[in-house]
Amino acid sequence: MMIKTEGMPLHEQMFEVLRANYFLNDAADFSRRMGRSRTYLSTLRYNGHTPSTDAYANLLNYLRECYGETEDADLRNCLEHYIKLVEEEVA
């Protein structure tokens, strides 16, 4: 599924992709996957901040888990793209 994410911060792009592909229900799920409280994404949005390195590392593990669960080639390519971007953030 193609989603317009141009101009969005990396974490917002991943949230939209994961939600659109039914890996998440809502922002609270995304926040929990980053190992944070239910309101973490809302707080990031409100303050205009980006996730911490630790939150990105937790999200990277979840992206890898999602990658392993899908057999759809296009979705795997999409997830692989975000995995590489998050690896750069964590490095």
C-alpha positions in Angstrom: 0.0 0.0 0.0 1.5 3.4 -1.0 1.2 6.2 1.5 2.2 9.8 1.0 4.8 10.4 3.6 6.8 13.1 1.8 8.0 15.9 4.1 7.0 14.0 7.3 9.6 13.2 10.0 10.9 9.6 9.9 8.9 8.4 12.9 5.7 9.8 11.5 6.4 8.1 8.2 6.9 4.8 9.9 3.8 5.3 12.0 1.7 5.8 8.9 3.2 2.8 7.0 2.8 0.5 10.0 -0.7 1.6 10.7 -1.8 1.4 7.1 -0.5 -2.2 6.9 -2.2 -3.3 10.1 0.9 -3.7 12.2 -0.5 -1.1 14.6 -3.9 0.1 15.8 -3.1 3.6 16.8 -0.5 6.0 18.2 -0.6 4.3 21.6 0.5 1.0 20.0 3.3 2.8 18.2 4.5 4.5 21.4 4.5 1.1 23.2 6.5 -0.4 20.3 9.1 2.3 21.0 9.2 1.1 24.6 7.5 4.3 25.9 4.3 5.3 27.5 1.0 5.4 25.5 1.3 9.2 25.0 4.9 9.3 23.8 4.0 10.0 20.1 1.5 12.6 21.1 4.1 14.3 23.2 6.6 14.2 20.4 4.1 15.8 18.1 3.1 18.5 20.5 6.7 19.5 21.3 8.0 19.0 17.8 10.7 16.6 18.9 12.0 13.3 17.5 12.2 10.0 19.3 15.2 9.2 21.4 17.9 6.8 20.2 16.6 4.1 22.6 13.1 4.5 21.3 14.4 4.2 17.7 16.3 1.1 18.7 13.1 -0.5 20.1 11.3 0.5 17.0 14.0 -1.1 14.9 13.5 -4.4 16.6 9.7 -4.2 15.9 10.4 -3.3 12.2 12.5 -6.4 11.9 9.8 -8.5 13.5 7.2 -7.1 11.0 9.6 -7.8 8.2 9.8 -11.4 9.2 6.0 -11.8 9.5 5.2 -10.7 6.0 5.7 -12.4 2.7 4.5 -9.5 0.5 7.5 -8.4 -1.6 6.4 -4.8 -1.8 5.8 -4.5 1.9 9.1 -6.2 2.6 10.9 -3.7 0.4 9.2 -0.8 2.2 10.0 -2.2 5.6 13.6 -2.8 4.5 13.9 0.8 3.5 12.7 2.0 7.0 15.0 -0.5 8.7 18.0 1.0 6.9 16.9 4.5 7.8 16.4 3.6 11.5 19.7 1.8 11.6 21.4 5.1 10.5 19.5 6.9 13.3 20.6 4.4 15.9 24.3 4.2 14.8 
